[in-house]
Amino acid sequence: PCPLLVVGDGRSGKTALLQLLARTADLLQEPGDVQFGVLTNFPDEWKSMEASPASLGIWPAYHSSAVQFIHDTVAWADGSTPGRQVQVLLLDDLASLVSASHETQEDLRWLLVRGPERRVWTVATLNAERAVRLRPWLGSFPTHIFGFIHQPALAETLTGDPQAGLADLVPGLQFSLKQESGWLQFWLPSLD
């Protein structure tokens, strides 16, 4: 596992993909092996996830409690001993966190670089328009998943591939992942 970045236009399904990942933690046979924490600008969109046994909590990205959660996650990862428990850090809008304090940015960088080896997996979303301005952060995510991006020039800038076909994806339901052999498109399954 490595940090994942989900990039797309507004309403492309980025939050739905993160919520799907969170729901899968409840499907595991060993409860508690995987837990997730969510930082988001829109906590109301995550209300249904608060009762999940795997939820560590849902924090507004603009509140000091979000900064504290990131710091606590670094402390847990830095002091953790070998075991099975994994924490998934879901950042629903990376842009809201990279403008935080220098200390918070450093904690986030630490989690992106060292987190996977310490059983903290980060999955973040980013609006395609903002991604261009946050290029220095994009390299911290080895894997990029793309949702619908209606501007072909912007899609090419972000993917490096004029044939990415991101404007042909179904917004809110379909995503694409670049592989060595080409683009792998997939649909969000329904868990209801």
C-alpha positions as CSV (number, residue, x, y, z in Angstrom):
1,P,0.0,0.0,0.0
2,C,1.0,3.5,-0.7
3,P,-0.6,6.9,-0.4
4,L,-3.4,7.3,-3.0
5,L,-4.6,10.5,-4.5
6,V,-8.1,10.7,-6.1
7,V,-8.3,13.6,-8.6
8,G,-11.4,14.8,-10.5
9,D,-13.9,17.6,-11.0
10,G,-16.5,18.5,-8.5
11,R,-19.2,15.8,-8.3
12,S,-16.9,13.3,-10.0
13,G,-17.4,10.8,-7.1
14,K,-14.2,11.5,-5.1
15,T,-16.0,11.5,-1.7
16,A,-18.1,8.5,-2.7
17,L,-14.9,6.5,-3.4
18,L,-13.5,7.4,0.0
19,Q,-16.8,6.4,1.7
20,L,-16.7,3.1,-0.1
21,L,-13.2,2.5,1.2
22,A,-14.4,3.4,4.7
23,R,-17.4,1.0,4.4
24,T,-15.1,-1.9,3.4
25,A,-13.4,-1.8,6.9
26,D,-16.7,-3.0,8.3
27,L,-16.7,-6.0,6.0
28,L,-13.5,-7.4,7.4
29,Q,-13.7,-10.6,9.4
30,E,-11.6,-9.3,12.2
31,P,-13.1,-6.1,13.5
32,G,-10.6,-3.5,14.6
33,D,-7.8,-4.7,12.3
34,V,-8.5,-1.7,10.0
35,Q,-9.8,1.6,11.4
36,F,-10.3,4.9,9.6
37,G,-10.3,8.6,10.4
38,V,-11.8,11.3,8.2
39,L,-10.8,14.9,7.7
40,T,-13.3,16.8,5.6
41,N,-14.7,20.2,4.9
42,F,-18.2,18.7,4.8
43,P,-18.6,16.5,7.9
44,D,-22.3,16.2,7.3
45,E,-21.6,14.1,4.1
46,W,-20.0,11.6,6.5
47,K,-22.6,11.4,9.2
48,S,-23.7,7.9,8.2
49,M,-20.1,6.7,8.8
50,E,-19.8,7.9,12.4
51,A,-21.5,4.8,13.8
52,S,-19.1,2.5,12.0
53,P,-17.2,0.2,14.4
54,A,-14.1,1.0,12.4
55,S,-14.4,4.8,12.7
56,L,-11.9,6.6,14.7
57,G,-13.8,9.8,14.1
58,I,-14.8,12.4,11.5
59,W,-13.2,15.9,11.9
60,P,-13.9,19.1,10.1
61,A,-10.6,19.9,8.3
62,Y,-10.9,23.6,9.3
63,H,-11.0,22.8,13.0
64,S,-8.1,22.4,15.4
65,S,-9.3,18.9,16.2
66,A,-8.2,17.8,12.7
67,V,-4.7,19.1,13.3
68,Q,-4.6,17.2,16.6
69,F,-5.8,14.0,14.9
70,I,-3.0,14.2,12.3
71,H,-0.5,14.8,15.1
72,D,-1.9,11.9,17.1
73,T,-1.8,9.6,14.1
74,V,1.9,10.4,13.6
75,A,2.5,9.7,17.3
76,W,0.7,6.4,17.0
77,A,2.6,5.4,13.9
78,D,5.9,6.5,15.3
79,G,5.4,4.5,18.5
80,S,3.5,1.5,17.1
81,T,4.9,-2.0,17.5
82,P,4.5,-4.7,14.9
83,G,0.9,-5.9,14.7
84,R,-2.1,-6.2,12.6
85,Q,-3.9,-3.0,13.2
86,V,-4.0,-0.5,10.3
87,Q,-5.2,3.1,10.2
88,V,-6.5,4.6,7.1
89,L,-6.4,8.3,7.0
90,L,-9.1,9.7,4.6
91,L,-8.4,13.3,3.6
92,D,-11.5,14.5,1.8
93,D,-9.9,17.6,0.1
94,L,-6.1,17.7,0.4
95,A,-6.1,21.4,-0.5
96,S,-7.7,22.3,2.8
97,L,-4.9,20.7,4.8
98,V,-1.8,21.8,2.8
99,S,-2.6,25.4,3.7
100,A,-2.4,24.5,7.4
101,S,0.4,25.3,9.8
102,H,4.0,24.3,8.9
103,E,3.9,21.7,11.7
104,T,0.8,20.1,10.3
105,Q,2.3,20.1,6.8
106,E,5.4,18.3,8.2
107,D,3.2,15.8,10.0
108,L,1.3,15.1,6.8
109,R,4.5,14.7,4.8
110,W,5.8,12.3,7.4
111,L,2.6,10.2,7.1
112,L,2.9,10.2,3.3
113,V,6.5,9.0,3.4
114,R,6.7,6.8,6.5
115,G,3.1,6.0,7.1
116,P,2.8,2.9,4.9
117,E,5.6,1.1,6.6
118,R,4.1,2.0,10.0
119,R,0.6,0.8,8.9
120,V,-1.0,4.2,8.2
121,W,-2.4,4.4,4.7
122,T,-3.4,7.8,3.4
123,V,-6.1,8.3,0.8
124,A,-6.8,11.9,-0.3
125,T,-9.1,13.7,-2.7
126,L,-8.2,16.8,-4.7
127,N,-10.2,18.9,-7.1
128,A,-8.6,18.8,-10.6
129,E,-8.5,22.6,-10.8
130,R,-6.5,22.8,-7.5
131,A,-4.2,20.0,-8.4
132,V,-2.2,22.2,-10.8
133,R,-1.5,24.6,-8.0
134,L,-0.5,21.9,-5.6
135,R,2.0,20.1,-7.9
136,P,4.7,19.8,-5.2
137,W,2.3,17.6,-3.2
138,L,1.3,15.3,-6.1
139,G,4.7,13.5,-6.1
140,S,4.0,12.4,-2.5
141,F,1.3,10.1,-3.9
142,P,2.7,7.3,-6.0
143,T,-0.8,6.2,-7.1
144,H,-3.3,8.6,-8.7
145,I,-6.9,7.6,-9.4
146,F,-8.8,9.9,-11.7
147,G,-12.4,10.7,-11.9
148,F,-14.3,12.7,-14.5
149,I,-12.4,15.8,-15.7
150,H,-14.3,17.7,-18.4
151,Q,-11.3,19.7,-19.7
152,P,-9.1,17.6,-21.9
153,A,-6.2,20.0,-21.6
154,L,-6.3,19.9,-17.7
155,A,-6.6,16.1,-17.8
156,E,-3.5,15.9,-20.1
157,T,-1.6,18.2,-17.8
158,L,-2.4,16.0,-14.8
159,T,-1.9,12.6,-16.4
160,G,0.7,13.4,-19.1
161,D,-1.4,11.5,-21.5
162,P,-3.5,13.2,-24.2
163,Q,-5.5,9.9,-24.6
164,A,-6.5,9.5,-21.0
165,G,-10.2,9.9,-21.8
166,L,-11.2,11.3,-18.5
167,A,-14.0,13.4,-20.0
168,D,-15.6,10.1,-21.2
169,L,-16.0,8.8,-17.6
170,V,-19.4,8.7,-16.0
171,P,-19.3,11.4,-13.2
172,G,-19.8,10.0,-9.8
173,L,-19.5,6.4,-10.8
174,Q,-16.5,5.7,-12.9
175,F,-12.7,6.1,-12.4
176,S,-9.5,5.4,-14.2
177,L,-6.1,4.3,-13.1
178,K,-3.0,4.5,-15.3
179,Q,-1.0,1.3,-15.5
180,E,2.0,0.3,-17.6
181,S,-0.3,-1.4,-20.1
182,G,-2.7,1.6,-20.4
183,W,-5.7,2.8,-18.5
184,L,-7.8,0.6,-16.2
185,Q,-11.3,1.9,-15.8
186,F,-13.5,0.8,-13.0
187,W,-17.0,1.5,-11.5
188,L,-17.9,2.2,-7.9
189,P,-19.9,-0.8,-6.7
190,S,-23.1,-0.4,-4.7
191,L,-22.9,-1.6,-1.2
192,D,-26.6,-0.9,-0.4
